[in-house]
Amino acid sequence: ADDLEKLMQDDNQWVSQRKNYASNGYSKLSQINKANIKNLKAAWTFATGVNRGHEGAPLVIGDTMYFATAFPNNVYALDLNNEEKIKWSYFPKQDPSVQALLCCDNVTRGLAYGDGKIFLQQNDGVLVALDAKTGAKVWDTTVVDVKQGATTTNAPHVFKDKVITGCSGGEYGVRCYLTAYNIKDGSIAWRAYSTGPDTEVLIDKDFNKDNPHYSALSVYEDVNGGNKEGGSYKALPKDKLKFPEKDLGVKTWLKPQATKNGWEQGGGATWGWYSYDSALNLVYYSTGNPSVWNPDVRPGDNKWSMTIFARDLDTGFAKWGYQLTPHDEWDFDAVNETILWEADGKKLASHFDRNGFGYTLNRETGKLLVAEKMHPFVNWATGIDLATGIPHKDPKFSTHEDVNVTGICPAALGVKDQQPAAYSPKTKLFYVPLNHVCMDYEPVEVKYVAGQPWVGATLSMYPGPDGVMGGFMAWDGLKGKQAWYKKEKFSVWSGALATASDVVFYGTLDRWLKAVDAKSGKELWKFRVGSGVVGNPITYGHKGKQYVAVLSGIGGWAGVAMNLGLTNDNDGLGAAGGYKELKEWNAAPGGGALNVFGL
Ligand SMILES: O=C(O)c1cc(C(=O)O)c2c(n1)C(=O)C(=O)c1cc(C(=O)O)[nH]c1-2
């Protein structure tokens, strides 16, 4: 284990966004337990002075707490030994016009730490390394080109001696990538594109050698003209698949789009969460939706959008890649986290996808072990064939230009969006924040203009069959089954925190921070914070006392229309209509705050 991985073992600290390389959001602290949680009280708060969605979590390194706000991404270091005074702050200067490019609110998913430095990924694509002690800038570099409509909202992630960061712009026809920088000086170690030739996706001859069928040229055959109106696709059985093929990032984009080859404007954003297995030296992350949202103009599987990749940390080359939703027709952007865990001596990875399926894979080989619906309302596919990995799409819910397909479940924001799940090695269950939203989706023709939104669909969103917009569940990753499920009025847009006392925390858009029993889902405690919670709760210890901390400040896709005062139902990519009622609980725009609780 490297120094950072050792630091992650100390549960008094919280040194990376999802706690550790495995991204399990789990702490061994247990002072706050089921018996005493009724005494959990606000210990202190900090108003950020910034309105809009506060995603991500604070970090606790030694006796200092670090966090970043929504745009303009101000950074604070607070001294836990000295009355939470500001040790230093860093206010980046960003061109305010970048805000107009952010699809789903002015969010950032937080800071990273490593090598004595705090890393900030600004919304304008600038990655900054700050001295953790003083806040002085050590280096900076520009990751993406905002002139093309690219931005950055992801948290940077430090793995060993690299800082890894992503790219947003799936709604702008950006050709996205993941980049690794050397932690010392910010020089580029490697960059892996999501689409394009193997040399640029960093794929070599050993790619998918354990599952060569993942590298099939096409996983569907056309029925009645394929993706033309009235047509659909049929999944090919394994014996009909042709594999392995090279350069699928080019060959599965069968037609040019707009001004270039399809793959050159293919999206595949990387704005989610990444994890790392230091023994295998593999980085896990996944890529977003193919651009544009109108699927008729990009026939083919559109690889390697919607793909979980496992890449060598040193070289960036992919060991395996599995496409979750070939030829996406719904914006089931697959960037959600992949959580690493073990069972029966096997190294596993679980991923809760926007498309509504919960996946468990062997993380050494990429072999698909489990793929089950997280909720029965998922209707775009009847199931996933484990032998091929191919979803069986229900043609009723295939989308086509100028046809308004109604009743698609889940909605584009998925059964779960970016809000990260947690895993408890104690209960052996995952704790997963959920959306319960369906949609009507109509692909439309759109002209491409560099740097302008290039969406290509109109959607409206509404509650699913449970009559509510969200939920929170415990999930068994081996069985592919819910252990318990709890309804929520709104989508749960906050991450989950699991602790060794079997108390699990999450926040809600109607301003609660909640604690539930890890074994039953029974509510144990709740507290009304100042604005809806889209941040991720964490826990840490200071001077022998356990604390829970969470950012509040409504936003993200669910809150963006409200924050901007949009009232037409289709505005905010459908969020304005779907989430109208948030106004009954939240000021618009929502104000940001850090909230800390202790016994
Ligand atoms: O394709 C993209 O580039 C992109 C970027 C982002 C983002 O950067 O926040 C989101 C999405 N897509 C997206 O599809 C989505 O559901 C979403 C939700 C949120 C959020 O913070 O709540 N961001 C994004």
The ligand as a Tripos MOL2 file, in Angstrom:
@<TRIPOS>MOLECULE
LIG
   24    26     1     0     0
SMALL
NO_CHARGES

@<TRIPOS>ATOM
      1 O1        -22.8850   14.1300  -20.5000 O.co2     1 LIG1
      2 C1        -22.3580   14.9400  -19.7500 C.2       1 LIG1
      3 O2        -21.3160   15.5400  -20.0220 O.co2     1 LIG1
      4 C2        -22.9880   15.1730  -18.4240 C.ar      1 LIG1
      5 C3        -22.3960   15.9670  -17.4740 C.ar      1 LIG1
      6 C4        -22.9810   16.1280  -16.2090 C.ar      1 LIG1
      7 C5        -22.2400   17.0020  -15.2640 C.2       1 LIG1
      8 O3        -21.0780   17.3240  -15.6050 O.co2     1 LIG1
      9 O4        -22.7140   17.4130  -14.2190 O.co2     1 LIG1
     10 C6        -24.2100   15.4410  -15.9540 C.ar      1 LIG1
     11 C7        -24.7470   14.6470  -16.9980 C.ar      1 LIG1
     12 N1        -24.1410   14.5230  -18.1960 N.ar      1 LIG1
     13 C8        -25.9410   13.8760  -16.8330 C.2       1 LIG1
     14 O5        -26.3690   13.1620  -17.7580 O.2       1 LIG1
     15 C9        -26.6160   13.8920  -15.5970 C.2       1 LIG1
     16 O6        -27.6080   13.1850  -15.3920 O.2       1 LIG1
     17 C10       -26.1050   14.7150  -14.5670 C.ar      1 LIG1
     18 C11       -26.5810   14.9220  -13.2790 C.ar      1 LIG1
     19 C12       -25.7170   15.7930  -12.7190 C.ar      1 LIG1
     20 C13       -25.7760   16.3330  -11.3660 C.2       1 LIG1
     21 O7        -24.7560   16.8650  -10.9100 O.co2     1 LIG1
     22 O8        -26.8260   16.2100  -10.7340 O.co2     1 LIG1
     23 N2        -24.7420   16.1270  -13.6020 N.ar      1 LIG1
     24 C14       -24.9560   15.4710  -14.7490 C.ar      1 LIG1
@<TRIPOS>BOND
     1     1     2 2
     2     2     3 1
     3     2     4 1
     4     4     5 ar
     5     4    12 ar
     6     5     6 ar
     7     6     7 1
     8     6    10 ar
     9     7     8 2
    10     7     9 1
    11    10    11 ar
    12    10    24 1
    13    11    12 ar
    14    11    13 1
    15    13    14 2
    16    13    15 1
    17    15    16 2
    18    15    17 1
    19    17    18 ar
    20    17    24 ar
    21    18    19 ar
    22    19    20 1
    23    19    23 ar
    24    20    21 2
    25    20    22 1
    26    23    24 ar
@<TRIPOS>SUBSTRUCTURE
     1 LIG1         1 GROUP 0 **** ****
